[in-house]
Amino acid sequence: MLTPVWECADGTTVRLGSMDTLHILNARVYLLTGTGPHGPMLRAGCSGFSNREWIWLFETELLRRSRRAHCK
């Protein structure tokens, strides 16, 4: 299984699980709208995942975090 590693606009990489929640939300909006400062996301996948898969990964991670916060 591939490990989700997001590549930021400046070329740095970060594992999905290490991303701040705000970063995930911003990246998700960027993929959905293509209105970031760098224009639409046109690359053919990041870490082997398509844009659609990244949206699903972001939403799943946000749900996981939400559930974990409610269990505390």
Predicted model as a PDB file, atoms N, CA, C, CB and O in Angstrom, pLDDT in the B-factor column:
MODEL        1                                                                  
ATOM      1  N   MET A   1       0.837  -1.183   0.000  1.00 57.00           N  
ATOM      2  CA  MET A   1       0.000   0.000   0.000  1.00 57.00           C  
ATOM      3  C   MET A   1       0.878   1.242   0.000  1.00 57.00           C  
ATOM      4  CB  MET A   1      -0.950   0.001   1.211  1.00 57.00           C  
ATOM      5  O   MET A   1       1.890   1.298   0.698  1.00 57.00           O  
ATOM      6  N   LEU A   2       0.488   2.223  -0.779  1.00 72.00           N  
ATOM      7  CA  LEU A   2       1.238   3.465  -0.831  1.00 72.00           C  
ATOM      8  C   LEU A   2       0.992   4.292   0.423  1.00 72.00           C  
ATOM      9  CB  LEU A   2       0.864   4.264  -2.077  1.00 72.00           C  
ATOM     10  O   LEU A   2      -0.114   4.297   0.964  1.00 72.00           O  
ATOM     11  N   THR A   3       2.017   4.984   0.880  1.00 80.00           N  
ATOM     12  CA  THR A   3       1.883   5.893   2.010  1.00 80.00           C  
ATOM     13  C   THR A   3       1.547   7.271   1.463  1.00 80.00           C  
ATOM     14  CB  THR A   3       3.184   5.928   2.878  1.00 80.00           C  
ATOM     15  O   THR A   3       2.286   7.795   0.629  1.00 80.00           O  
ATOM     16  N   PRO A   4       0.444   7.871   1.917  1.00 91.00           N  
ATOM     17  CA  PRO A   4       0.099   9.199   1.409  1.00 91.00           C  
ATOM     18  C   PRO A   4       1.099  10.254   1.861  1.00 91.00           C  
ATOM     19  CB  PRO A   4      -1.301   9.589   1.862  1.00 91.00           C  
ATOM     20  O   PRO A   4       1.168  10.584   3.045  1.00 91.00           O  
ATOM     21  N   VAL A   5       1.863  10.773   0.930  1.00 92.00           N  
ATOM     22  CA  VAL A   5       2.823  11.839   1.197  1.00 92.00           C  
ATOM     23  C   VAL A   5       2.479  12.992   0.267  1.00 92.00           C  
ATOM     24  CB  VAL A   5       4.312  11.353   0.992  1.00 92.00           C  
ATOM     25  O   VAL A   5       2.626  12.887  -0.951  1.00 92.00           O  
ATOM     26  N   TRP A   6       2.020  14.094   0.852  1.00 91.00           N  
ATOM     27  CA  TRP A   6       1.599  15.260   0.090  1.00 91.00           C  
ATOM     28  C   TRP A   6       2.818  16.099  -0.259  1.00 91.00           C  
ATOM     29  CB  TRP A   6       0.566  16.095   0.879  1.00 91.00           C  
ATOM     30  O   TRP A   6       3.695  16.309   0.579  1.00 91.00           O  
ATOM     31  N   GLU A   7       2.871  16.577  -1.495  1.00 87.00           N  
ATOM     32  CA  GLU A   7       3.946  17.467  -1.914  1.00 87.00           C  
ATOM     33  C   GLU A   7       3.411  18.881  -1.947  1.00 87.00           C  
ATOM     34  CB  GLU A   7       4.517  17.057  -3.298  1.00 87.00           C  
ATOM     35  O   GLU A   7       2.492  19.195  -2.702  1.00 87.00           O  
ATOM     36  N   CYS A   8       3.996  19.731  -1.120  1.00 86.00           N  
ATOM     37  CA  CYS A   8       3.571  21.128  -1.031  1.00 86.00           C  
ATOM     38  C   CYS A   8       4.049  21.902  -2.259  1.00 86.00           C  
ATOM     39  CB  CYS A   8       4.111  21.782   0.265  1.00 86.00           C  
ATOM     40  O   CYS A   8       4.907  21.435  -3.009  1.00 86.00           O  
ATOM     41  N   ALA A   9       3.483  23.082  -2.449  1.00 79.00           N  
ATOM     42  CA  ALA A   9       3.825  23.910  -3.606  1.00 79.00           C  
ATOM     43  C   ALA A   9       5.308  24.243  -3.663  1.00 79.00           C  
ATOM     44  CB  ALA A   9       3.020  25.190  -3.582  1.00 79.00           C  
ATOM     45  O   ALA A   9       5.864  24.418  -4.747  1.00 79.00           O  
ATOM     46  N   ASP A  10       5.955  24.330  -2.499  1.00 85.00           N  
ATOM     47  CA  ASP A  10       7.381  24.669  -2.477  1.00 85.00           C  
ATOM     48  C   ASP A  10       8.281  23.453  -2.645  1.00 85.00           C  
ATOM     49  CB  ASP A  10       7.722  25.367  -1.185  1.00 85.00           C  
ATOM     50  O   ASP A  10       9.506  23.569  -2.598  1.00 85.00           O  
ATOM     51  N   GLY A  11       7.660  22.265  -2.844  1.00 85.00           N  
ATOM     52  CA  GLY A  11       8.429  21.056  -3.089  1.00 85.00           C  
ATOM     53  C   GLY A  11       8.688  20.208  -1.853  1.00 85.00           C  
ATOM     54  O   GLY A  11       9.156  19.076  -1.976  1.00 85.00           O  
ATOM     55  N   THR A  12       8.396  20.727  -0.665  1.00 90.00           N  
ATOM     56  CA  THR A  12       8.568  19.921   0.538  1.00 90.00           C  
ATOM     57  C   THR A  12       7.482  18.849   0.598  1.00 90.00           C  
ATOM     58  CB  THR A  12       8.530  20.810   1.807  1.00 90.00           C  
ATOM     59  O   THR A  12       6.397  19.013   0.039  1.00 90.00           O  
ATOM     60  N   THR A  13       7.788  17.771   1.273  1.00 90.00           N  
ATOM     61  CA  THR A  13       6.812  16.695   1.396  1.00 90.00           C  
ATOM     62  C   THR A  13       6.451  16.487   2.858  1.00 90.00           C  
ATOM     63  CB  THR A  13       7.355  15.391   0.783  1.00 90.00           C  
ATOM     64  O   THR A  13       7.253  16.739   3.757  1.00 90.00           O  
ATOM     65  N   VAL A  14       5.226  16.021   3.074  1.00 94.00           N  
ATOM     66  CA  VAL A  14       4.739  15.773   4.427  1.00 94.00           C  
ATOM     67  C   VAL A  14       3.749  14.607   4.375  1.00 94.00           C  
ATOM     68  CB  VAL A  14       4.070  17.057   5.037  1.00 94.00           C  
ATOM     69  O   VAL A  14       2.885  14.546   3.501  1.00 94.00           O  
ATOM     70  N   ARG A  15       3.896  13.688   5.327  1.00 95.00           N  
ATOM     71  CA  ARG A  15       2.962  12.568   5.415  1.00 95.00           C  
ATOM     72  C   ARG A  15       1.585  13.095   5.807  1.00 95.00           C  
ATOM     73  CB  ARG A  15       3.458  11.504   6.437  1.00 95.00           C  
ATOM     74  O   ARG A  15       1.465  14.036   6.592  1.00 95.00           O  
ATOM     75  N   LEU A  16       0.565  12.479   5.254  1.00 95.00           N  
ATOM     76  CA  LEU A  16      -0.803  12.901   5.536  1.00 95.00           C  
ATOM     77  C   LEU A  16      -1.067  12.965   7.036  1.00 95.00           C  
ATOM     78  CB  LEU A  16      -1.795  11.954   4.870  1.00 95.00           C  
ATOM     79  O   LEU A  16      -1.646  13.941   7.513  1.00 95.00           O  
ATOM     80  N   GLY A  17      -0.659  11.959   7.781  1.00 94.00           N  
ATOM     81  CA  GLY A  17      -0.896  11.921   9.217  1.00 94.00           C  
ATOM     82  C   GLY A  17      -0.174  13.003   9.990  1.00 94.00           C  
ATOM     83  O   GLY A  17      -0.527  13.278  11.137  1.00 94.00           O  
ATOM     84  N   SER A  18       0.838  13.630   9.383  1.00 95.00           N  
ATOM     85  CA  SER A  18       1.595  14.691  10.041  1.00 95.00           C  
ATOM     86  C   SER A  18       1.118  16.090   9.654  1.00 95.00           C  
ATOM     87  CB  SER A  18       3.059  14.549   9.711  1.00 95.00           C  
ATOM     88  O   SER A  18       1.585  17.083  10.211  1.00 95.00           O  
ATOM     89  N   MET A  19       0.200  16.166   8.711  1.00 97.00           N  
ATOM     90  CA  MET A  19      -0.293  17.468   8.261  1.00 97.00           C  
ATOM     91  C   MET A  19      -1.193  18.084   9.329  1.00 97.00           C  
ATOM     92  CB  MET A  19      -1.059  17.332   6.922  1.00 97.00           C  
ATOM     93  O   MET A  19      -1.960  17.377   9.983  1.00 97.00           O  
ATOM     94  N   ASP A  20      -1.098  19.394   9.503  1.00 96.00           N  
ATOM     95  CA  ASP A  20      -2.042  20.109  10.366  1.00 96.00           C  
ATOM     96  C   ASP A  20      -3.432  19.981   9.758  1.00 96.00           C  
ATOM     97  CB  ASP A  20      -1.637  21.618  10.537  1.00 96.00           C  
ATOM     98  O   ASP A  20      -3.576  19.851   8.542  1.00 96.00           O  
ATOM     99  N   THR A  21      -4.445  20.020  10.602  1.00 97.00           N  
ATOM    100  CA  THR A  21      -5.818  19.944  10.109  1.00 97.00           C  
ATOM    101  C   THR A  21      -6.112  21.098   9.162  1.00 97.00           C  
ATOM    102  CB  THR A  21      -6.813  19.950  11.277  1.00 97.00           C  
ATOM    103  O   THR A  21      -6.765  20.894   8.138  1.00 97.00           O  
ATOM    104  N   LEU A  22      -5.653  22.296   9.472  1.00 97.00           N  
ATOM    105  CA  LEU A  22      -5.875  23.442   8.600  1.00 97.00           C  
ATOM    106  C   LEU A  22      -5.212  23.229   7.242  1.00 97.00           C  
ATOM    107  CB  LEU A  22      -5.346  24.722   9.254  1.00 97.00           C  
ATOM    108  O   LEU A  22      -5.770  23.613   6.214  1.00 97.00           O  
ATOM    109  N   HIS A  23      -4.036  22.627   7.228  1.00 96.00           N  
ATOM    110  CA  HIS A  23      -3.339  22.341   5.980  1.00 96.00           C  
ATOM    111  C   HIS A  23      -4.156  21.361   5.132  1.00 96.00           C  
ATOM    112  CB  HIS A  23      -1.929  21.770   6.263  1.00 96.00           C  
ATOM    113  O   HIS A  23      -4.282  21.529   3.919  1.00 96.00           O  
ATOM    114  N   ILE A  24      -4.708  20.336   5.787  1.00 97.00           N  
ATOM    115  CA  ILE A  24      -5.540  19.370   5.068  1.00 97.00           C  
ATOM    116  C   ILE A  24      -6.764  20.063   4.477  1.00 97.00           C  
ATOM    117  CB  ILE A  24      -5.974  18.218   6.004  1.00 97.00           C  
ATOM    118  O   ILE A  24      -7.107  19.847   3.314  1.00 97.00           O  
ATOM    119  N   LEU A  25      -7.418  20.893   5.279  1.00 96.00           N  
ATOM    120  CA  LEU A  25      -8.601  21.601   4.784  1.00 96.00           C  
ATOM    121  C   LEU A  25      -8.262  22.504   3.600  1.00 96.00           C  
ATOM    122  CB  LEU A  25      -9.229  22.429   5.906  1.00 96.00           C  
ATOM    123  O   LEU A  25      -9.000  22.546   2.616  1.00 96.00           O  
ATOM    124  N   ASN A  26      -7.145  23.224   3.696  1.00 91.00           N  
ATOM    125  CA  ASN A  26      -6.737  24.108   2.606  1.00 91.00           C  
ATOM    126  C   ASN A  26      -6.372  23.322   1.346  1.00 91.00           C  
ATOM    127  CB  ASN A  26      -5.553  24.967   3.043  1.00 91.00           C  
ATOM    128  O   ASN A  26      -6.729  23.721   0.238  1.00 91.00           O  
ATOM    129  N   ALA A  27      -5.670  22.218   1.516  1.00 91.00           N  
ATOM    130  CA  ALA A  27      -5.291  21.403   0.357  1.00 91.00           C  
ATOM    131  C   ALA A  27      -6.526  20.795  -0.301  1.00 91.00           C  
ATOM    132  CB  ALA A  27      -4.310  20.289   0.776  1.00 91.00           C  
ATOM    133  O   ALA A  27      -6.593  20.706  -1.527  1.00 91.00           O  
ATOM    134  N   ARG A  28      -7.493  20.382   0.496  1.00 92.00           N  
ATOM    135  CA  ARG A  28      -8.738  19.816  -0.024  1.00 92.00           C  
ATOM    136  C   ARG A  28      -9.502  20.861  -0.843  1.00 92.00           C  
ATOM    137  CB  ARG A  28      -9.619  19.294   1.134  1.00 92.00           C  
ATOM    138  O   ARG A  28      -9.972  20.576  -1.945  1.00 92.00           O  
ATOM    139  N   VAL A  29      -9.618  22.067  -0.294  1.00 88.00           N  
ATOM    140  CA  VAL A  29     -10.292  23.151  -1.030  1.00 88.00           C  
ATOM    141  C   VAL A  29      -9.554  23.429  -2.335  1.00 88.00           C  
ATOM    142  CB  VAL A  29     -10.370  24.445  -0.167  1.00 88.00           C  
ATOM    143  O   VAL A  29     -10.173  23.632  -3.380  1.00 88.00           O  
ATOM    144  N   TYR A  30      -8.242  23.437  -2.264  1.00 87.00           N  
ATOM    145  CA  TYR A  30      -7.427  23.684  -3.463  1.00 87.00           C  
ATOM    146  C   TYR A  30      -7.705  22.640  -4.541  1.00 87.00           C  
ATOM    147  CB  TYR A  30      -5.931  23.682  -3.106  1.00 87.00           C  
ATOM    148  O   TYR A  30      -7.853  22.982  -5.714  1.00 87.00           O  
ATOM    149  N   LEU A  31      -7.776  21.374  -4.149  1.00 88.00           N  
ATOM    150  CA  LEU A  31      -8.059  20.320  -5.125  1.00 88.00           C  
ATOM    151  C   LEU A  31      -9.471  20.441  -5.682  1.00 88.00           C  
ATOM    152  CB  LEU A  31      -7.867  18.945  -4.491  1.00 88.00           C  
ATOM    153  O   LEU A  31      -9.699  20.188  -6.865  1.00 88.00           O  
ATOM    154  N   LEU A  32     -10.413  20.826  -4.838  1.00 86.00           N  
ATOM    155  CA  LEU A  32     -11.808  20.927  -5.274  1.00 86.00           C  
ATOM    156  C   LEU A  32     -12.064  22.138  -6.171  1.00 86.00           C  
ATOM    157  CB  LEU A  32     -12.718  20.995  -4.068  1.00 86.00           C  
ATOM    158  O   LEU A  32     -12.876  22.071  -7.094  1.00 86.00           O  
ATOM    159  N   THR A  33     -11.367  23.246  -5.895  1.00 85.00           N  
ATOM    160  CA  THR A  33     -11.662  24.486  -6.618  1.00 85.00           C  
ATOM    161  C   THR A  33     -10.564  24.929  -7.582  1.00 85.00           C  
ATOM    162  CB  THR A  33     -11.913  25.580  -5.638  1.00 85.00           C  
ATOM    163  O   THR A  33     -10.833  25.635  -8.554  1.00 85.00           O  
ATOM    164  N   GLY A  34      -9.332  24.513  -7.312  1.00 78.00           N  
ATOM    165  CA  GLY A  34      -8.221  24.936  -8.166  1.00 78.00           C  
ATOM    166  C   GLY A  34      -7.942  26.426  -8.080  1.00 78.00           C  
ATOM    167  O   GLY A  34      -7.460  27.028  -9.039  1.00 78.00           O  
ATOM    168  N   THR A  35      -8.248  27.029  -6.918  1.00 68.00           N  
ATOM    169  CA  THR A  35      -8.101  28.472  -6.787  1.00 68.00           C  
ATOM    170  C   THR A  35      -6.923  28.883  -5.914  1.00 68.00           C  
ATOM    171  CB  THR A  35      -9.358  29.055  -6.230  1.00 68.00           C  
ATOM    172  O   THR A  35      -6.913  29.984  -5.363  1.00 68.00           O  
ATOM    173  N   GLY A  36      -5.952  28.024  -5.786  1.00 65.00           N  
ATOM    174  CA  GLY A  36      -4.779  28.366  -4.988  1.00 65.00           C  
ATOM    175  C   GLY A  36      -3.894  29.362  -5.715  1.00 65.00           C  
ATOM    176  O   GLY A  36      -4.114  29.647  -6.892  1.00 65.00           O  
ATOM    177  N   PRO A  37      -2.902  29.890  -5.027  1.00 68.00           N  
ATOM    178  CA  PRO A  37      -2.008  30.876  -5.644  1.00 68.00           C  
ATOM    179  C   PRO A  37      -1.205  30.309  -6.811  1.00 68.00           C  
ATOM    180  CB  PRO A  37      -1.060  31.424  -4.608  1.00 68.00           C  
ATOM    181  O   PRO A  37      -0.632  31.066  -7.595  1.00 68.00           O  
ATOM    182  N   HIS A  38      -1.160  29.003  -6.928  1.00 65.00           N  
ATOM    183  CA  HIS A  38      -0.405  28.368  -8.010  1.00 65.00           C  
ATOM    184  C   HIS A  38      -1.319  27.865  -9.124  1.00 65.00           C  
ATOM    185  CB  HIS A  38       0.423  27.213  -7.462  1.00 65.00           C  
ATOM    186  O   HIS A  38      -0.874  27.128 -10.005  1.00 65.00           O  
ATOM    187  N   GLY A  39      -2.593  28.257  -9.093  1.00 65.00           N  
ATOM    188  CA  GLY A  39      -3.544  27.830 -10.113  1.00 65.00           C  
ATOM    189  C   GLY A  39      -4.019  26.413  -9.860  1.00 65.00           C  
ATOM    190  O   GLY A  39      -3.732  25.832  -8.813  1.00 65.00           O  
ATOM    191  N   PRO A  40      -4.754  25.850 -10.827  1.00 66.00           N  
ATOM    192  CA  PRO A  40      -5.301  24.504 -10.650  1.00 66.00           C  
ATOM    193  C   PRO A  40      -4.207  23.452 -10.512  1.00 66.00           C  
ATOM    194  CB  PRO A  40      -6.204  24.152 -11.818  1.00 66.00           C  
ATOM    195  O   PRO A  40      -3.109  23.604 -11.048  1.00 66.00           O  
ATOM    196  N   MET A  41      -4.523  22.390  -9.788  1.00 69.00           N  
ATOM    197  CA  MET A  41      -3.596  21.266  -9.628  1.00 69.00           C  
ATOM    198  C   MET A  41      -3.660  20.430 -10.906  1.00 69.00           C  
ATOM    199  CB  MET A  41      -3.950  20.396  -8.353  1.00 69.00           C  
ATOM    200  O   MET A  41      -4.664  19.767 -11.164  1.00 69.00           O  
ATOM    201  N   LEU A  42      -2.621  20.460 -11.682  1.00 63.00           N  
ATOM    202  CA  LEU A  42      -2.617  19.772 -12.960  1.00 63.00           C  
ATOM    203  C   LEU A  42      -1.682  18.578 -13.008  1.00 63.00           C  
ATOM    204  CB  LEU A  42      -2.250  20.724 -14.033  1.00 63.00           C  
ATOM    205  O   LEU A  42      -1.661  17.851 -14.001  1.00 63.00           O  
ATOM    206  N   ARG A  43      -0.905  18.363 -11.950  1.00 61.00           N  
ATOM    207  CA  ARG A  43       0.038  17.240 -11.984  1.00 61.00           C  
ATOM    208  C   ARG A  43      -0.716  15.917 -11.984  1.00 61.00           C  
ATOM    209  CB  ARG A  43       1.009  17.302 -10.783  1.00 61.00           C  
ATOM    210  O   ARG A  43      -1.866  15.839 -11.554  1.00 61.00           O  
ATOM    211  N   ALA A  44      -0.072  14.926 -12.455  1.00 58.00           N  
ATOM    212  CA  ALA A  44      -0.722  13.612 -12.658  1.00 58.00           C  
ATOM    213  C   ALA A  44      -0.675  12.740 -11.414  1.00 58.00           C  
ATOM    214  CB  ALA A  44      -0.061  12.872 -13.811  1.00 58.00           C  
ATOM    215  O   ALA A  44      -0.513  11.524 -11.526  1.00 58.00           O  
ATOM    216  N   GLY A  45      -0.810  13.316 -10.256  1.00 64.00           N  
ATOM    217  CA  GLY A  45      -0.815  12.522  -9.025  1.00 64.00           C  
ATOM    218  C   GLY A  45       0.338  12.883  -8.120  1.00 64.00           C  
ATOM    219  O   GLY A  45       1.418  13.265  -8.572  1.00 64.00           O  
ATOM    220  N   CYS A  46       0.093  12.756  -6.867  1.00 76.00           N  
ATOM    221  CA  CYS A  46       1.086  13.093  -5.861  1.00 76.00           C  
ATOM    222  C   CYS A  46       1.253  11.854  -4.998  1.00 76.00           C  
ATOM    223  CB  CYS A  46       0.665  14.356  -5.008  1.00 76.00           C  
ATOM    224  O   CYS A  46       0.292  11.410  -4.370  1.00 76.00           O  
ATOM    225  N   SER A  47       2.434  11.297  -4.953  1.00 79.00           N  
ATOM    226  CA  SER A  47       2.696  10.090  -4.181  1.00 79.00           C  
ATOM    227  C   SER A  47       1.916   8.913  -4.732  1.00 79.00           C  
ATOM    228  CB  SER A  47       2.349  10.307  -2.717  1.00 79.00           C  
ATOM    229  O   SER A  47       1.602   7.974  -4.002  1.00 79.00           O  
ATOM    230  N   GLY A  48       1.599   8.960  -6.035  1.00 81.00           N  
ATOM    231  CA  GLY A  48       0.895   7.858  -6.675  1.00 81.00           C  
ATOM    232  C   GLY A  48      -0.615   7.933  -6.586  1.00 81.00           C  
ATOM    233  O   GLY A  48      -1.300   7.040  -7.084  1.00 81.00           O  
ATOM    234  N   PHE A  49      -1.160   8.986  -5.957  1.00 85.00           N  
ATOM    235  CA  PHE A  49      -2.601   9.136  -5.818  1.00 85.00           C  
ATOM    236  C   PHE A  49      -3.111  10.238  -6.746  1.00 85.00           C  
ATOM    237  CB  PHE A  49      -2.972   9.447  -4.358  1.00 85.00           C  
ATOM    238  O   PHE A  49      -2.449  11.256  -6.945  1.00 85.00           O  
ATOM    239  N   SER A  50      -4.289  10.017  -7.303  1.00 84.00           N  
ATOM    240  CA  SER A  50      -4.916  11.036  -8.142  1.00 84.00           C  
ATOM    241  C   SER A  50      -5.515  12.122  -7.253  1.00 84.00           C  
ATOM    242  CB  SER A  50      -6.007  10.410  -9.059  1.00 84.00           C  
ATOM    243  O   SER A  50      -5.608  11.952  -6.038  1.00 84.00           O  
ATOM    244  N   ASN A  51      -5.919  13.230  -7.857  1.00 85.00           N  
ATOM    245  CA  ASN A  51      -6.564  14.294  -7.096  1.00 85.00           C  
ATOM    246  C   ASN A  51      -7.823  13.778  -6.406  1.00 85.00           C  
ATOM    247  CB  ASN A  51      -6.907  15.476  -8.011  1.00 85.00           C  
ATOM    248  O   ASN A  51      -8.058  14.093  -5.240  1.00 85.00           O  
ATOM    249  N   ARG A  52      -8.623  13.000  -7.098  1.00 88.00           N  
ATOM    250  CA  ARG A  52      -9.844  12.436  -6.518  1.00 88.00           C  
ATOM    251  C   ARG A  52      -9.510  11.562  -5.311  1.00 88.00           C  
ATOM    252  CB  ARG A  52     -10.617  11.616  -7.573  1.00 88.00           C  
ATOM    253  O   ARG A  52     -10.201  11.617  -4.294  1.00 88.00           O  
ATOM    254  N   GLU A  53      -8.451  10.754  -5.419  1.00 90.00           N  
ATOM    255  CA  GLU A  53      -8.042   9.909  -4.294  1.00 90.00           C  
ATOM    256  C   GLU A  53      -7.556  10.759  -3.118  1.00 90.00           C  
ATOM    257  CB  GLU A  53      -6.937   8.931  -4.733  1.00 90.00           C  
ATOM    258  O   GLU A  53      -7.812  10.425  -1.962  1.00 90.00           O  
ATOM    259  N   TRP A  54      -6.858  11.853  -3.411  1.00 91.00           N  
ATOM    260  CA  TRP A  54      -6.399  12.735  -2.341  1.00 91.00           C  
ATOM    261  C   TRP A  54      -7.576  13.348  -1.609  1.00 91.00           C  
ATOM    262  CB  TRP A  54      -5.494  13.835  -2.897  1.00 91.00           C  
ATOM    263  O   TRP A  54      -7.553  13.448  -0.382  1.00 91.00           O  
ATOM    264  N   ILE A  55      -8.596  13.757  -2.328  1.00 93.00           N  
ATOM    265  CA  ILE A  55      -9.779  14.312  -1.669  1.00 93.00           C  
ATOM    266  C   ILE A  55     -10.361  13.275  -0.725  1.00 93.00           C  
ATOM    267  CB  ILE A  55     -10.839  14.760  -2.709  1.00 93.00           C  
ATOM    268  O   ILE A  55     -10.712  13.605   0.409  1.00 93.00           O  
ATOM    269  N   TRP A  56     -10.472  12.035  -1.165  1.00 95.00           N  
ATOM    270  CA  TRP A  56     -10.978  10.954  -0.319  1.00 95.00           C  
ATOM    271  C   TRP A  56     -10.059  10.734   0.886  1.00 95.00           C  
ATOM    272  CB  TRP A  56     -11.111   9.650  -1.135  1.00 95.00           C  
ATOM    273  O   TRP A  56     -10.539  10.558   2.006  1.00 95.00           O  
ATOM    274  N   LEU A  57      -8.744  10.744   0.664  1.00 95.00           N  
ATOM    275  CA  LEU A  57      -7.795  10.564   1.760  1.00 95.00           C  
ATOM    276  C   LEU A  57      -7.919  11.695   2.787  1.00 95.00           C  
ATOM    277  CB  LEU A  57      -6.357  10.497   1.215  1.00 95.00           C  
ATOM    278  O   LEU A  57      -7.904  11.446   3.992  1.00 95.00           O  
ATOM    279  N   PHE A  58      -8.040  12.931   2.310  1.00 96.00           N  
ATOM    280  CA  PHE A  58      -8.195  14.065   3.218  1.00 96.00           C  
ATOM    281  C   PHE A  58      -9.471  13.930   4.036  1.00 96.00           C  
ATOM    282  CB  PHE A  58      -8.205  15.384   2.434  1.00 96.00           C  
ATOM    283  O   PHE A  58      -9.451  14.111   5.254  1.00 96.00           O  
ATOM    284  N   GLU A  59     -10.576  13.614   3.378  1.00 96.00           N  
ATOM    285  CA  GLU A  59     -11.852  13.487   4.084  1.00 96.00           C  
ATOM    286  C   GLU A  59     -11.815  12.348   5.102  1.00 96.00           C  
ATOM    287  CB  GLU A  59     -12.989  13.259   3.085  1.00 96.00           C  
ATOM    288  O   GLU A  59     -12.371  12.472   6.193  1.00 96.00           O  
ATOM    289  N   THR A  60     -11.167  11.248   4.753  1.00 96.00           N  
ATOM    290  CA  THR A  60     -11.038  10.125   5.673  1.00 96.00           C  
ATOM    291  C   THR A  60     -10.185  10.504   6.878  1.00 96.00           C  
ATOM    292  CB  THR A  60     -10.434   8.915   4.958  1.00 96.00           C  
ATOM    293  O   THR A  60     -10.531  10.159   8.008  1.00 96.00           O  
ATOM    294  N   GLU A  61      -9.088  11.202   6.658  1.00 96.00           N  
ATOM    295  CA  GLU A  61      -8.223  11.637   7.755  1.00 96.00           C  
ATOM    296  C   GLU A  61      -8.959  12.620   8.667  1.00 96.00           C  
ATOM    297  CB  GLU A  61      -6.937  12.284   7.204  1.00 96.00           C  
ATOM    298  O   GLU A  61      -8.838  12.536   9.889  1.00 96.00           O  
ATOM    299  N   LEU A  62      -9.715  13.543   8.090  1.00 97.00           N  
ATOM    300  CA  LEU A  62     -10.475  14.488   8.906  1.00 97.00           C  
ATOM    301  C   LEU A  62     -11.529  13.772   9.748  1.00 97.00           C  
ATOM    302  CB  LEU A  62     -11.143  15.541   8.016  1.00 97.00           C  
ATOM    303  O   LEU A  62     -11.740  14.122  10.910  1.00 97.00           O  
ATOM    304  N   LEU A  63     -12.182  12.780   9.172  1.00 96.00           N  
ATOM    305  CA  LEU A  63     -13.166  11.993   9.913  1.00 96.00           C  
ATOM    306  C   LEU A  63     -12.493  11.228  11.052  1.00 96.00           C  
ATOM    307  CB  LEU A  63     -13.897  11.015   8.970  1.00 96.00           C  
ATOM    308  O   LEU A  63     -13.019  11.180  12.164  1.00 96.00           O  
ATOM    309  N   ARG A  64     -11.331  10.631  10.779  1.00 94.00           N  
ATOM    310  CA  ARG A  64     -10.589   9.901  11.804  1.00 94.00           C  
ATOM    311  C   ARG A  64     -10.233  10.824  12.960  1.00 94.00           C  
ATOM    312  CB  ARG A  64      -9.318   9.274  11.211  1.00 94.00           C  
ATOM    313  O   ARG A  64     -10.375  10.452  14.125  1.00 94.00           O  
ATOM    314  N   ARG A  65      -9.771  12.025  12.638  1.00 94.00           N  
ATOM    315  CA  ARG A  65      -9.396  12.985  13.683  1.00 94.00           C  
ATOM    316  C   ARG A  65     -10.625  13.423  14.487  1.00 94.00           C  
ATOM    317  CB  ARG A  65      -8.703  14.217  13.058  1.00 94.00           C  
ATOM    318  O   ARG A  65     -10.555  13.576  15.707  1.00 94.00           O  
ATOM    319  N   SER A  66     -11.718  13.616  13.810  1.00 93.00           N  
ATOM    320  CA  SER A  66     -12.948  14.021  14.474  1.00 93.00           C  
ATOM    321  C   SER A  66     -13.412  12.952  15.449  1.00 93.00           C  
ATOM    322  CB  SER A  66     -14.039  14.311  13.448  1.00 93.00           C  
ATOM    323  O   SER A  66     -13.800  13.261  16.575  1.00 93.00           O  
ATOM    324  N   ARG A  67     -13.375  11.703  15.024  1.00 89.00           N  
ATOM    325  CA  ARG A  67     -13.783  10.598  15.892  1.00 89.00           C  
ATOM    326  C   ARG A  67     -12.844  10.456  17.089  1.00 89.00           C  
ATOM    327  CB  ARG A  67     -13.823   9.287  15.099  1.00 89.00           C  
ATOM    328  O   ARG A  67     -13.282  10.188  18.208  1.00 89.00           O  
ATOM    329  N   ARG A  68     -11.552  10.639  16.838  1.00 84.00           N  
ATOM    330  CA  ARG A  68     -10.569  10.523  17.916  1.00 84.00           C  
ATOM    331  C   ARG A  68     -10.789  11.637  18.946  1.00 84.00           C  
ATOM    332  CB  ARG A  68      -9.123  10.584  17.347  1.00 84.00           C  
ATOM    333  O   ARG A  68     -10.651  11.402  20.147  1.00 84.00           O  
ATOM    334  N   ALA A  69     -11.128  12.842  18.487  1.00 81.00           N  
ATOM    335  CA  ALA A  69     -11.362  13.955  19.399  1.00 81.00           C  
ATOM    336  C   ALA A  69     -12.595  13.729  20.264  1.00 81.00           C  
ATOM    337  CB  ALA A  69     -11.509  15.246  18.620  1.00 81.00           C  
ATOM    338  O   ALA A  69     -12.635  14.158  21.417  1.00 81.00           O  
ATOM    339  N   HIS A  70     -13.592  13.060  19.714  1.00 75.00           N  
ATOM    340  CA  HIS A  70     -14.817  12.797  20.468  1.00 75.00           C  
ATOM    341  C   HIS A  70     -14.626  11.692  21.508  1.00 75.00           C  
ATOM    342  CB  HIS A  70     -15.942  12.418  19.515  1.00 75.00           C  
ATOM    343  O   HIS A  70     -15.392  11.610  22.468  1.00 75.00           O  
ATOM    344  N   CYS A  71     -13.629  10.856  21.330  1.00 77.00           N  
ATOM    345  CA  CYS A  71     -13.387   9.744  22.254  1.00 77.00           C  
ATOM    346  C   CYS A  71     -12.572  10.164  23.470  1.00 77.00           C  
ATOM    347  CB  CYS A  71     -12.675   8.619  21.534  1.00 77.00           C  
ATOM    348  O   CYS A  71     -12.467   9.402  24.431  1.00 77.00           O  
ATOM    349  N   LYS A  72     -12.008  11.335  23.447  1.00 65.00           N  
ATOM    350  CA  LYS A  72     -11.159  11.773  24.563  1.00 65.00           C  
ATOM    351  C   LYS A  72     -11.996  12.278  25.713  1.00 65.00           C  
ATOM    352  CB  LYS A  72     -10.190  12.861  24.112  1.00 65.00           C  
ATOM    353  O   LYS A  72     -11.452  12.688  26.738  1.00 65.00           O  
TER     354      LYS A  72                                                      
ENDMDL                                                                          
END                                                                             
